[in-house]
Every structure is written in structure tokens, then in C-alpha cells.
Amino acid sequence: MRKRKTGGLKMNIFDFAMQMEKDGEQYYRNSAQKTQNVGLKKILGMLADAEVKHYDILQKMKKNETTQLPDSEILS
């Protein structure tokens, strides 16, 4: 039986997820700057802020620190 070789870059799952949160935050902030719609600008800002919180949670999880997930107020 032959072993399969897997190519590609190995990345820590936390590093990957944290990068996704950073990318998401940047996307929402850039989109907010481009729109003239005040309501949409506010929503995009809230989404960007949520991505920052997600990043902080993942960073604590990566360090094996205790973290408590906050209740979401996005849909409230």
C-alpha cells in the first residue's frame, strides 16, 4: 500500500481562521467607506467590529486561554 503525498502549505487552523477574520474586517471596512447609504455603512461597521471580536476569541483559544463567547447583539 502506497502512502499518498499531500502537497501544499501546512497552516495552523487558528492562524487560518484568524487571517479570515482580519480579511473579513478589512472587507467590511472598505465596503463601508465606499457606500453613501448611512444604514448600510452602520451595518458594515458592526460586521467589521464583530470580526475583531472573533479574532480576539480565536487568539485566546490558540493560546489555550479561557474565553467566554459573548452574546450576539447583531440581530437585536
C-alpha positions as CSV (number, residue, x, y, z in Angstrom):
1,M,0.0,0.0,0.0
2,R,1.4,3.3,-1.0
3,K,1.2,6.4,1.1
4,R,-0.4,9.4,-0.6
5,K,1.6,12.5,-0.8
6,T,-0.2,15.7,0.0
7,G,1.3,18.8,-1.3
8,G,0.7,22.4,-0.3
9,L,1.3,24.6,2.6
10,K,0.6,23.5,6.2
11,M,-1.1,26.1,8.3
12,N,-2.4,26.1,11.8
13,I,-6.2,26.1,11.9
14,F,-6.2,29.1,14.3
15,D,-3.8,31.1,12.1
16,F,-6.1,30.4,9.1
17,A,-9.2,31.4,11.0
18,M,-7.6,34.5,12.4
19,Q,-6.5,35.6,8.9
20,M,-10.0,35.0,7.7
21,E,-11.3,37.3,10.4
22,K,-8.8,40.0,9.5
23,D,-9.7,39.7,5.9
24,G,-13.4,40.0,6.7
25,E,-12.9,43.0,8.9
26,Q,-10.9,44.8,6.1
27,Y,-13.5,43.9,3.5
28,Y,-16.4,45.3,5.6
29,R,-14.4,48.5,6.5
30,N,-13.5,49.1,2.8
31,S,-17.1,48.4,1.7
32,A,-18.4,50.9,4.4
33,Q,-16.1,53.6,3.1
34,K,-17.5,53.1,-0.5
35,T,-21.2,53.4,0.3
36,Q,-23.2,56.5,0.7
37,N,-26.0,54.6,2.4
38,V,-25.9,55.6,6.1
39,G,-27.8,52.4,7.2
40,L,-25.6,50.1,5.2
41,K,-22.5,51.9,6.4
42,K,-23.5,51.3,10.1
43,I,-24.3,47.6,9.4
44,L,-20.9,47.1,7.7
45,G,-19.2,48.8,10.6
46,M,-20.9,46.5,13.0
47,L,-19.9,43.4,11.0
48,A,-16.3,44.7,11.0
49,D,-16.4,45.1,14.7
50,A,-17.7,41.6,15.1
51,E,-14.8,40.2,13.1
52,V,-12.4,41.9,15.5
53,K,-14.1,40.2,18.4
54,H,-13.9,36.9,16.6
55,Y,-10.2,37.4,16.0
56,D,-9.7,38.1,19.8
57,I,-11.6,35.0,20.7
58,L,-9.5,32.8,18.3
59,Q,-6.3,34.4,19.6
60,K,-7.2,33.4,23.2
61,M,-8.2,29.9,22.0
62,K,-4.9,29.5,20.3
63,K,-3.1,30.4,23.5
64,N,-5.3,27.9,25.4
65,E,-6.7,30.8,27.5
66,T,-10.2,30.6,28.9
67,T,-12.6,32.6,26.8
68,Q,-16.3,33.3,27.1
69,L,-18.3,33.8,23.9
70,P,-20.3,37.0,24.2
71,D,-24.0,37.1,23.3
72,S,-24.5,38.5,19.8
73,E,-26.4,41.7,19.5
74,I,-26.2,41.9,15.7
75,L,-29.8,40.8,15.2
76,S,-31.2,42.5,18.3
